[in-house]
């Protein structure tokens, strides 16, 4: 019985650590944008930040809704799910062939301050 309570508490705490609401993601972007944009992170210069679903399997659905109906509509459809903050970088494989990379920045503050 005691182990069960511990497991339930541990799972709850982990879900709080890994889950971020849209409002929390906006707040994180506001706090880190001046520190991250234009800076190399994991060997890539971050050009911009964006917010999207934390579940990478849902990213294509989110992006399609953004393109077809707009970002506000996509956010409305994903409210209640977990969001992440991503850094976007581009490197050019050839002068006219960009390669876009995305880096998860949810733990940026923990990484930089520890």
DSSP file (Angstrom, degrees, kcal/mol; ACC not computed):
  #  RESIDUE AA STRUCTURE BP1 BP2  ACC     N-H-->O    O-->H-N    N-H-->O    O-->H-N    TCO  KAPPA ALPHA  PHI   PSI    X-CA   Y-CA   Z-CA
    1    1 A X     >        0   0    0      0, 0.0     4,-1.7     0, 0.0     5,-0.1   0.000 360.0 360.0 360.0 -44.1    0.0    0.0    0.0
    2    2 A X  H  >  +     0   0    0      1,-0.2     4,-2.0     2,-0.2     5,-0.1   0.900 360.0  51.5 -66.0 -40.6    2.8    2.4    0.9
    3    3 A X  H  > S+     0   0    0      1,-0.2     4,-2.9     2,-0.2    -1,-0.2   0.879 106.1  56.4 -61.8 -38.5    4.7    1.7   -2.3
    4    4 A X  H  > S+     0   0    0      1,-0.2     4,-2.4     2,-0.2    -1,-0.2   0.906 106.7  48.4 -61.2 -42.4    1.5    2.4   -4.3
    5    5 A X  H  X S+     0   0    0     -4,-1.7     4,-2.4     2,-0.2    -1,-0.2   0.906 111.8  50.3 -63.6 -41.3    1.2    5.8   -2.8
    6    6 A X  H  X S+     0   0    0     -4,-2.0     4,-2.9     2,-0.2    -2,-0.2   0.938 111.2  48.0 -61.5 -47.3    4.8    6.6   -3.6
    7    7 A X  H  X S+     0   0    0     -4,-2.9     4,-2.6     1,-0.2     5,-0.2   0.910 112.1  49.3 -61.2 -43.3    4.4    5.4   -7.2
    8    8 A X  H  X S+     0   0    0     -4,-2.4     4,-2.1     2,-0.2    -1,-0.2   0.916 113.4  46.5 -62.4 -43.4    1.2    7.5   -7.6
    9    9 A X  H  X S+     0   0    0     -4,-2.4     4,-2.6     2,-0.2    -2,-0.2   0.910 112.6  50.5 -65.2 -43.0    3.0   10.6   -6.1
   10   10 A X  H  X S+     0   0    0     -4,-2.9     4,-2.5     1,-0.2    -2,-0.2   0.919 111.1  47.7 -62.2 -45.4    6.1   10.0   -8.3
   11   11 A X  H  X S+     0   0    0     -4,-2.6     4,-2.1     2,-0.2    -1,-0.2   0.899 111.9  50.9 -63.4 -41.0    4.0    9.7  -11.5
   12   12 A X  H  X S+     0   0    0     -4,-2.1     4,-1.7    -5,-0.2    -2,-0.2   0.937 111.7  46.9 -61.4 -47.4    2.1   12.9  -10.6
   13   13 A X  H  X S+     0   0    0     -4,-2.6     4,-1.9     1,-0.2    -2,-0.2   0.898 111.4  51.4 -63.8 -40.7    5.3   14.9  -10.0
   14   14 A X  H  X S+     0   0    0     -4,-2.5     4,-2.3     1,-0.2    -1,-0.2   0.890 107.9  52.2 -63.0 -38.8    6.8   13.6  -13.2
   15   15 A X  H  X S+     0   0    0     -4,-2.1     4,-1.5     1,-0.2    -1,-0.2   0.859 109.4  50.0 -66.7 -33.2    3.7   14.7  -15.2
   16   16 A X  H  < S+     0   0    0     -4,-1.7    -1,-0.2     2,-0.2    -2,-0.2   0.857 111.3  49.2 -71.3 -34.7    4.0   18.2  -13.6
   17   17 A X  H  < S+     0   0    0     -4,-1.9    -2,-0.2     1,-0.2    -1,-0.2   0.900 119.2  36.1 -70.2 -40.9    7.6   18.4  -14.6
   18   18 A X  H  < S+     0   0    0     -4,-2.3     2,-0.4    -5,-0.1    -2,-0.2   0.639 102.4  82.9 -92.1 -14.5    7.2   17.3  -18.2
   19   19 A X     <  +     0   0    0     -4,-1.5     2,-0.4    -5,-0.2    63,-0.1  -0.753  52.8 179.5 -94.6 135.8    3.8   19.0  -18.9
   20   20 A X        -     0   0    0     -2,-0.4    63,-3.2    63,-0.2    34,-0.2  -0.993  19.5-138.7-134.8 127.6    3.7   22.6  -19.8
   21   21 A X     >  -     0   0    0     -2,-0.4     4,-2.1    61,-0.2     5,-0.1  -0.277  32.5-104.7 -73.1 169.3    0.5   24.5  -20.6
   22   22 A X  H  > S+     0   0    0      1,-0.2     4,-2.5     2,-0.2     5,-0.2   0.917 123.1  51.8 -61.2 -42.8    0.4   27.0  -23.5
   23   23 A X  H  > S+     0   0    0      1,-0.2     4,-2.2     2,-0.2    -1,-0.2   0.886 109.0  49.9 -62.8 -39.0    0.5   29.9  -21.1
   24   24 A X  H  > S+     0   0    0      2,-0.2     4,-2.3     1,-0.2    -1,-0.2   0.880 110.0  51.4 -66.2 -37.3    3.6   28.4  -19.4
   25   25 A X  H  X S+     0   0    0     -4,-2.1     4,-2.5     2,-0.2    -2,-0.2   0.905 109.1  50.2 -65.5 -41.2    5.3   28.0  -22.8
   26   26 A X  H  X S+     0   0    0     -4,-2.5     4,-2.3     1,-0.2    -2,-0.2   0.917 110.6  50.3 -61.2 -43.1    4.6   31.6  -23.7
   27   27 A X  H  X S+     0   0    0     -4,-2.2     4,-1.9     2,-0.2    -2,-0.2   0.901 109.7  50.4 -62.2 -41.9    6.1   32.6  -20.3
   28   28 A X  H  X S+     0   0    0     -4,-2.3     4,-2.3     2,-0.2     5,-0.2   0.919 109.1  51.3 -63.1 -43.8    9.2   30.5  -21.0
   29   29 A X  H  X S+     0   0    0     -4,-2.5     4,-2.2     1,-0.2    -2,-0.2   0.932 109.6  50.5 -58.3 -46.0    9.6   32.1  -24.5
   30   30 A X  H  < S+     0   0    0     -4,-2.3     4,-0.3     1,-0.2    -1,-0.2   0.868 113.5  46.2 -59.9 -37.3    9.4   35.6  -22.9
   31   31 A X  H  < S+     0   0    0     -4,-1.9    -1,-0.2    -5,-0.2    -2,-0.2   0.850 123.3  29.8 -75.7 -34.6   12.0   34.6  -20.3
   32   32 A X  H >X S+     0   0    0     -4,-2.3     4,-1.9    -5,-0.1     3,-1.0   0.595  89.4  93.0-105.7 -10.7   14.6   33.0  -22.6
   33   33 A X  H 3X S+     0   0    0     -4,-2.2     4,-1.9     1,-0.3    -1,-0.1   0.862  89.5  48.0 -57.2 -39.7   14.2   34.7  -26.0
   34   34 A X  H 34 S+     0   0    0     -4,-0.3    -1,-0.3     1,-0.2    -2,-0.1   0.761 115.9  45.5 -71.6 -23.5   16.9   37.3  -25.4
   35   35 A X  H <4 S+     0   0    0     -3,-1.0    -2,-0.2    -4,-0.1    -1,-0.2   0.742 122.2  33.4 -86.4 -25.3   19.3   34.6  -24.1
   36   36 A X  H >< S+     0   0    0     -4,-1.9     3,-2.2     2,-0.1    10,-0.5   0.862  89.2  90.0-105.0 -44.2   18.7   32.0  -26.9
   37   37 A X  T 3< S+     0   0    0     -4,-1.9    10,-0.2    -5,-0.3     3,-0.1  -0.392 103.2  13.1 -65.4 126.7   18.0   33.7  -30.2
   38   38 A X  T 3  S+     0   0    0      8,-3.7     2,-0.4     1,-0.3    -1,-0.3   0.448 106.2 109.1  88.8   2.4   21.3   34.3  -32.1
   39   39 A X  S <  S-     0   0    0     -3,-2.2     7,-1.9     7,-0.3     2,-0.4  -0.863  75.3-110.6-111.7 142.7   23.2   32.0  -29.8
   40   40 A X  E     -A   45   0A   0     -2,-0.4     2,-0.5     5,-0.2     5,-0.3  -0.599  34.7-177.1 -73.3 127.9   24.6   28.6  -30.7
   41   41 A X  E >  S-A   44   0A   0      3,-3.2     3,-1.4    -2,-0.4    -5,-0.0  -0.993  74.0 -12.9-125.6 121.3   22.8   25.8  -28.9
   42   42 A X  T 3  S-     0   0    0     -2,-0.5    -1,-0.1     1,-0.3     3,-0.1   0.877 133.2 -51.2  53.1  40.2   24.1   22.3  -29.4
   43   43 A X  T 3  S+     0   0    0      1,-0.2     2,-0.4    -3,-0.0    -1,-0.3   0.518 120.4 100.6  81.7   5.5   26.2   23.5  -32.3
   44   44 A X  E <  S-A   41   0A   0     -3,-1.4    -3,-3.2    -5,-0.1     2,-0.5  -0.978  71.7-124.3-127.1 137.0   23.3   25.4  -34.1
   45   45 A X  E     -A   40   0A   0     -2,-0.4     2,-0.5    -5,-0.3    45,-0.4  -0.674  27.5-132.9 -78.2 124.2   22.5   29.1  -34.1
   46   46 A X        +     0   0    0     -7,-1.9    -8,-3.7    -2,-0.5    -7,-0.3  -0.671  26.5 178.2 -80.0 121.0   18.9   29.6  -33.0
   47   47 A X        -     0   0    0     41,-3.2     2,-0.3    -2,-0.5    42,-0.2   0.763  63.4  -9.8 -94.0 -30.3   17.1   32.0  -35.4
   48   48 A X  E     -B   88   0B   0     40,-1.3    40,-3.3   -12,-0.1     2,-0.3  -0.980  60.5-125.1-160.7 166.8   13.7   31.9  -33.8
   49   49 A X  E     +B   87   0B   0     -2,-0.3     2,-0.3    38,-0.2    38,-0.2  -0.879  24.2 177.5-116.7 150.4   11.5   30.2  -31.2
   50   50 A X  E     -B   86   0B   0     36,-2.3    36,-3.2    -2,-0.3     2,-0.4  -0.985  23.6-128.4-148.2 161.0    8.1   28.6  -31.5
   51   51 A X  E     +B   85   0B   0     -2,-0.3     2,-0.3    34,-0.2    34,-0.2  -0.907  37.9 149.4-111.1 134.4    5.6   26.8  -29.4
   52   52 A X  E     -B   84   0B   0     32,-2.0    32,-3.1    -2,-0.4     7,-0.1  -0.897  51.2 -56.7-150.8 179.1    4.2   23.4  -30.4
   53   53 A X  E     -B   83   0B   0     -2,-0.3    30,-0.3    30,-0.2     6,-0.1  -0.331  36.9-137.5 -64.7 143.7    2.9   20.2  -29.0
   54   54 A X  S    S+     0   0    0     28,-2.7     2,-0.9   -34,-0.2    29,-0.2   0.804  90.5  81.5 -69.7 -29.5    5.3   18.3  -26.7
   55   55 A X  S >  S-     0   0    0     27,-0.5     3,-1.9     1,-0.2     4,-0.4  -0.698  71.7-158.5 -79.8 107.5    4.2   15.1  -28.4
   56   56 A X  G >  S+     0   0    0     -2,-0.9     3,-1.3     1,-0.3     4,-0.5   0.797  88.0  65.3 -61.5 -29.0    6.3   15.1  -31.5
   57   57 A X  G 3  S+     0   0    0      1,-0.3    -1,-0.3     2,-0.1     4,-0.3   0.741 102.7  49.1 -64.9 -21.7    3.9   12.6  -33.2
   58   58 A X  G <> S+     0   0    0     -3,-1.9     4,-2.3     1,-0.2    -1,-0.3   0.491  85.5  91.4 -93.3  -4.6    1.2   15.4  -33.1
   59   59 A X  H <> S+     0   0    0     -3,-1.3     4,-2.9    -4,-0.4     5,-0.2   0.891  82.9  52.5 -61.6 -41.4    3.5   18.1  -34.5
   60   60 A X  H  > S+     0   0    0     -4,-0.5     4,-2.2     1,-0.2    -1,-0.2   0.882 110.3  48.9 -64.5 -35.9    2.5   17.5  -38.1
   61   61 A X  H  > S+     0   0    0     -4,-0.3     4,-2.2     2,-0.2    -1,-0.2   0.939 112.8  48.0 -64.8 -46.7   -1.2   17.8  -37.2
   62   62 A X  H  X S+     0   0    0     -4,-2.3     4,-2.3     1,-0.2    -2,-0.2   0.922 113.1  47.6 -59.2 -46.8   -0.5   21.0  -35.3
   63   63 A X  H  X S+     0   0    0     -4,-2.9     4,-2.5     1,-0.2    -1,-0.2   0.889 110.0  52.4 -65.9 -39.5    1.5   22.5  -38.2
   64   64 A X  H  X S+     0   0    0     -4,-2.2     4,-2.5    -5,-0.2     5,-0.3   0.914 110.3  48.0 -62.5 -42.0   -1.1   21.6  -40.8
   65   65 A X  H  X>S+     0   0    0     -4,-2.2     4,-3.2     2,-0.2     5,-1.2   0.913 110.3  53.2 -64.2 -41.3   -3.8   23.3  -38.8
   66   66 A X  H  X5S+     0   0    0     -4,-2.3     4,-0.9     3,-0.2    -2,-0.2   0.932 113.5  42.5 -57.2 -46.5   -1.5   26.4  -38.4
   67   67 A X  H  <5S+     0   0    0     -4,-2.5    -2,-0.2     1,-0.2    -1,-0.2   0.879 123.6  36.3 -69.1 -38.6   -1.0   26.5  -42.2
   68   68 A X  H  <5S+     0   0    0     -4,-2.5    -2,-0.2    -5,-0.2    -3,-0.2   0.882 137.4  10.6 -85.0 -40.1   -4.7   25.9  -43.1
   69   69 A X  H  <5S-     0   0    0     -4,-3.2     4,-0.2    -5,-0.3    -3,-0.2   0.557 109.1 -98.8-119.8 -13.0   -6.6   27.7  -40.3
   70   70 A X     X< -     0   0    0     -5,-1.2     4,-1.7    -4,-0.9    -1,-0.2  -0.198  35.9 -79.7 107.4 158.5   -4.0   29.8  -38.5
   71   71 A X  H  > S+     0   0    0      1,-0.2     4,-2.6     2,-0.2     5,-0.2   0.870 123.7  57.1 -64.4 -39.0   -2.0   29.5  -35.3
   72   72 A X  H  > S+     0   0    0      1,-0.2     4,-2.4     2,-0.2    -1,-0.2   0.907 107.4  48.6 -60.6 -41.4   -4.8   30.6  -33.0
   73   73 A X  H  > S+     0   0    0     -4,-0.2     4,-2.0     2,-0.2    -1,-0.2   0.894 111.0  50.6 -65.4 -39.9   -7.0   27.8  -34.3
   74   74 A X  H  X S+     0   0    0     -4,-1.7     4,-1.2     2,-0.2    -2,-0.2   0.921 110.7  48.8 -64.1 -43.4   -4.3   25.2  -33.9
   75   75 A X  H >X S+     0   0    0     -4,-2.6     4,-0.9     1,-0.2     3,-0.6   0.922 109.2  53.2 -62.1 -43.9   -3.7   26.4  -30.3
   76   76 A X  H >< S+     0   0    0     -4,-2.4     3,-0.6     1,-0.2    -1,-0.2   0.889 108.5  50.2 -58.1 -40.1   -7.4   26.2  -29.6
   77   77 A X  H 3< S+     0   0    0     -4,-2.0    -1,-0.2     1,-0.2    -2,-0.2   0.748 115.4  42.9 -71.4 -22.6   -7.5   22.6  -30.8
   78   78 A X  H X< S+     0   0    0     -4,-1.2     3,-2.3    -3,-0.6    -1,-0.2   0.407  79.2 127.5-105.2   1.5   -4.5   21.6  -28.6
   79   79 A X  T << S+     0   0    0     -4,-0.9     3,-0.1    -3,-0.6   -58,-0.0  -0.348  72.1  35.4 -57.9 137.5   -5.5   23.4  -25.4
   80   80 A X  T 3  S+     0   0    0      1,-0.5    -1,-0.3     0, 0.0     2,-0.2   0.202 102.2  96.0  97.8 -14.2   -5.4   20.9  -22.6
   81   81 A X  S <  S-     0   0    0     -3,-2.3    -1,-0.5     1,-0.1     2,-0.3  -0.562  85.6 -89.8-100.4 171.1   -2.4   19.1  -24.1
   82   82 A X        -     0   0    0     -2,-0.2   -28,-2.7    -3,-0.1   -27,-0.5  -0.619  40.3-159.5 -85.1 138.0    1.2   19.6  -23.2
   83   83 A X  E     -B   53   0B   0    -63,-3.2     2,-0.3    -2,-0.3   -30,-0.2  -0.781   3.4-160.9-113.3 158.6    3.3   22.2  -25.1
   84   84 A X  E     -B   52   0B   0    -32,-3.1   -32,-2.0    -2,-0.3     2,-0.5  -0.917  19.6-122.2-132.1 161.0    7.0   22.6  -25.6
   85   85 A X  E     -B   51   0B   0     -2,-0.3    20,-3.3   -34,-0.2     2,-0.4  -0.917  31.2-166.6-104.9 130.1    9.3   25.5  -26.7
   86   86 A X  E     -BC  50 104B   0    -36,-3.2   -36,-2.3    -2,-0.5     2,-0.4  -0.912  15.7-142.2-119.8 143.6   11.4   24.8  -29.7
   87   87 A X  E     -BC  49 103B   0     16,-3.1    16,-2.3    -2,-0.4     2,-0.5  -0.885  19.1-149.1-100.0 135.8   14.4   26.7  -31.1
   88   88 A X  E     +BC  48 102B   0    -40,-3.3   -41,-3.2    -2,-0.4   -40,-1.3  -0.899  20.1 172.1-109.4 129.9   14.5   26.8  -34.9
   89   89 A X  E     - C   0 101B   0     12,-2.5    12,-2.9    -2,-0.5     2,-0.4  -0.946  14.9-154.1-132.1 157.4   17.8   26.9  -36.8
   90   90 A X  E     - C   0 100B   0    -45,-0.4     2,-0.4    -2,-0.3    10,-0.2  -0.997   9.9-179.7-134.0 135.4   18.7   26.7  -40.5
   91   91 A X  E     - C   0  99B   0      8,-2.3     8,-3.2    -2,-0.4     2,-0.7  -0.959  28.1-124.8-125.7 150.1   21.9   25.6  -42.2
   92   92 A X  E     - C   0  98B   0     -2,-0.4     6,-0.2     6,-0.2     3,-0.1  -0.852  18.3-173.8-102.9 118.0   22.3   25.5  -45.9
   93   93 A X  E    S+     0   0B   0      4,-2.3     2,-0.3    -2,-0.7    -1,-0.2   0.901  87.7   1.2 -70.2 -42.9   23.3   22.2  -47.5
   94   94 A X  E >  S- C   0  97B   0      3,-1.1     3,-1.9    -3,-0.1    -1,-0.2  -0.882  95.4 -92.3-133.8 164.9   23.6   24.1  -50.8
   95   95 A X  T 3  S+     0   0    0     -2,-0.3     3,-0.1     1,-0.3    -2,-0.0   0.800 128.2  29.8 -53.0 -30.1   23.1   27.8  -51.4
   96   96 A X  T 3  S+     0   0    0      1,-0.1     2,-0.5    -4,-0.0    -1,-0.3   0.235 107.1  80.3-113.2  13.2   19.4   27.2  -52.3
   97   97 A X  E <   -C   94   0B   0     -3,-1.9    -4,-2.3     2,-0.0    -3,-1.1  -0.838  62.8-167.1-125.8  94.6   18.8   24.2  -50.2
   98   98 A X  E     -C   92   0B   0     -2,-0.5     2,-0.5    -6,-0.2    -6,-0.2  -0.463  10.3-152.9 -80.5 151.5   18.1   24.9  -46.5
   99   99 A X  E     -C   91   0B   0     -8,-3.2    -8,-2.3    -2,-0.1     2,-0.4  -0.984  13.0-152.4-121.2 118.3   18.0   22.3  -43.7
  100  100 A X  E     -C   90   0B   0     -2,-0.5     2,-0.3   -10,-0.2   -10,-0.2  -0.769  11.8-170.1 -93.6 131.2   15.8   23.3  -40.8
  101  101 A X  E     -C   89   0B   0    -12,-2.9   -12,-2.5    -2,-0.4     2,-0.4  -0.915   6.6-155.9-119.4 149.2   16.6   21.9  -37.4
  102  102 A X  E     -C   88   0B   0     -2,-0.3     2,-0.4   -14,-0.2   -14,-0.2  -0.986   5.8-168.5-127.6 133.6   14.5   22.1  -34.3
  103  103 A X  E     -C   87   0B   0    -16,-2.3   -16,-3.1    -2,-0.4     2,-0.3  -0.984  23.7-125.5-124.4 129.9   15.8   21.9  -30.7
  104  104 A X  E     -C   86   0B   0     -2,-0.4   -18,-0.2   -18,-0.2     3,-0.2  -0.594  25.7-179.2 -73.9 129.3   13.6   21.4  -27.6
  105  105 A X    >   +     0   0    0    -20,-3.3     3,-1.8    -2,-0.3     4,-0.3   0.115  42.5 117.4-117.3  19.8   14.3   24.2  -25.1
  106  106 A X  T 3  S+     0   0    0    -21,-0.4     3,-0.3     1,-0.3     4,-0.2   0.837  85.3  38.9 -57.9 -34.8   11.9   23.3  -22.3
  107  107 A X  T 3> S+     0   0    0      1,-0.2     4,-2.4    -3,-0.2    -1,-0.3   0.109  80.1 117.5-104.2  22.4   14.8   22.7  -19.9
  108  108 A X  H <> S+     0   0    0     -3,-1.8     4,-2.8     1,-0.2     5,-0.3   0.908  75.3  49.9 -56.3 -46.7   16.9   25.7  -21.1
  109  109 A X  H  > S+     0   0    0     -4,-0.3     4,-2.1    -3,-0.3    -1,-0.2   0.899 111.7  47.8 -64.0 -40.1   16.8   27.5  -17.7
  110  110 A X  H  > S+     0   0    0      1,-0.2     4,-1.0     2,-0.2    -1,-0.2   0.907 114.4  48.0 -64.3 -40.5   17.8   24.4  -15.8
  111  111 A X  H  < S+     0   0    0     -4,-2.4     3,-0.2     1,-0.2    -2,-0.2   0.923 116.0  41.6 -66.2 -45.5   20.7   23.8  -18.2
  112  112 A X  H  < S+     0   0    0     -4,-2.8    -1,-0.2     1,-0.2    -2,-0.2   0.818 118.1  44.1 -76.9 -31.6   22.0   27.4  -18.2
  113  113 A X  H  <        0   0    0     -4,-2.1    -1,-0.2    -5,-0.3    -2,-0.2   0.533 360.0 360.0 -94.2  -6.1   21.7   28.1  -14.5
  114  114 A X     <        0   0    0     -4,-1.0    -1,-0.2    -3,-0.2    -2,-0.2   0.421 360.0 360.0-104.9 360.0   23.1   24.8  -13.2
